[in-house]
Amino acid sequence: MGSTTRDRWAEWLTERRFGGDAELRREVLEQLAQIRDLVLDRSELREGETLLDVGCGEGLVGFGALERGAGKVIFSDISTDLLDFCREAATELGVLDRCRFVEAAADRLASIEDESVDVVTTRSVLIYVKEKPVRSASSRACFPGEAGSHSRSRSTGSAWRSSGGD
Ligand SMILES: C[S@@+](CC[C@H](N)C(=O)[O-])C[C@H]1O[C@@H](n2cnc3c(N)ncnc32)[C@H](O)[C@@H]1O
């Protein structure tokens, strides 16, 4: 990722939040790994399922889902640079064929087909979405109507899953 052209979200997530402090970076990423695990535990993701992570950032939740055996992960974000970052990481990890990258705001997920995902997650994104429509937009991508279950914590993210059985 070119350092001079990164958008503000990419700049923040990859550099500024750590203030150039490698030890702080290590500590923060260690804490975030615990939060990622909580989000994925609550999502009840099963092997082979498709997970959509809204506001994926550097792919904290999405790559965790792939490690847990997700069949496919859709990384969505408004940041082109962060999606490029995730695509490069997926290539390096050899999981590109299980990934899709969608540049879209949380309330503009129409390009994701209805009933095409089993689980929707989002962490530390809703606070930046003014009208907070992400729930219905994400749910529609997952399953039309209001079916499904939702598990949420303000500090540790949200997960929704289809209630459509196996
Ligand atoms: C604090 S970061 C969290 C990133 C990631 N979810 C994580 O847990 O590491 C917020 C992310 O939300 C994205 N974002 C901000 N506003 C958004 C919006 N309206 N729709 C979708 N994504 C958004 C940013 O580009 C950034 O990747």
The ligand as an SDF file (V2000), in Angstrom:
LIG
                    3D

 27 29  0  0  0  0  0  0  0  0999 V2000
  -12.3110    1.3120   13.8080 C   0  0  0  0  0  0  0  0  0  0  0  0
  -12.2160    0.5690   12.2220 S   0  0  0  0  0  0  0  0  0  0  0  0
  -12.6990   -1.1320   12.5800 C   0  0  0  0  0  0  0  0  0  0  0  0
  -12.1740   -2.0770   11.5540 C   0  0  0  0  0  0  0  0  0  0  0  0
  -12.4970   -3.5430   11.7840 C   0  0  0  0  0  0  0  0  0  0  0  0
  -13.9400   -3.7690   11.8520 N   0  0  0  0  0  0  0  0  0  0  0  0
  -11.8270   -4.0770   13.0380 C   0  0  0  0  0  0  0  0  0  0  0  0
  -12.5320   -4.5270   13.9460 O   0  0  0  0  0  0  0  0  0  0  0  0
  -10.5960   -4.0530   13.1090 O   0  0  0  0  0  0  0  0  0  0  0  0
  -13.6610    1.1910   11.3870 C   0  0  0  0  0  0  0  0  0  0  0  0
  -13.8110    0.6610    9.9680 C   0  0  0  0  0  0  0  0  0  0  0  0
  -15.0880    1.0460    9.4860 O   0  0  0  0  0  0  0  0  0  0  0  0
  -14.9560    1.5130    8.1670 C   0  0  0  0  0  0  0  0  0  0  0  0
  -16.0830    2.4310    7.9560 N   0  0  0  0  0  0  0  0  0  0  0  0
  -16.2380    3.7080    8.4160 C   0  0  0  0  0  0  0  0  0  0  0  0
  -17.4250    4.2020    8.0560 N   0  0  0  0  0  0  0  0  0  0  0  0
  -18.0550    3.2270    7.3640 C   0  0  0  0  0  0  0  0  0  0  0  0
  -19.3240    3.1240    6.7200 C   0  0  0  0  0  0  0  0  0  0  0  0
  -20.1950    4.1390    6.7290 N   0  0  0  0  0  0  0  0  0  0  0  0
  -19.6440    1.9800    6.1030 N   0  0  0  0  0  0  0  0  0  0  0  0
  -18.7710    0.9270    6.0860 C   0  0  0  0  0  0  0  0  0  0  0  0
  -17.5620    0.9600    6.6790 N   0  0  0  0  0  0  0  0  0  0  0  0
  -17.2070    2.0950    7.3050 C   0  0  0  0  0  0  0  0  0  0  0  0
  -13.5800    2.1390    8.1000 C   0  0  0  0  0  0  0  0  0  0  0  0
  -13.0780    2.2310    6.7920 O   0  0  0  0  0  0  0  0  0  0  0  0
  -12.7870    1.1810    8.9870 C   0  0  0  0  0  0  0  0  0  0  0  0
  -12.2650    0.1130    8.2460 O   0  0  0  0  0  0  0  0  0  0  0  0
  1  2  1  0
  2  3  1  0
  2 10  1  0
  3  4  1  0
  4  5  1  0
  5  6  1  0
  5  7  1  0
  7  8  2  0
  7  9  1  0
 10 11  1  0
 11 12  1  0
 11 26  1  0
 12 13  1  0
 13 14  1  0
 13 24  1  0
 14 15  1  0
 14 23  1  0
 15 16  2  0
 16 17  1  0
 17 18  1  0
 17 23  2  0
 18 19  1  0
 18 20  2  0
 20 21  1  0
 21 22  2  0
 22 23  1  0
 24 25  1  0
 24 26  1  0
 26 27  1  0
M  CHG  2   2   1   9  -1
M  END
$$$$
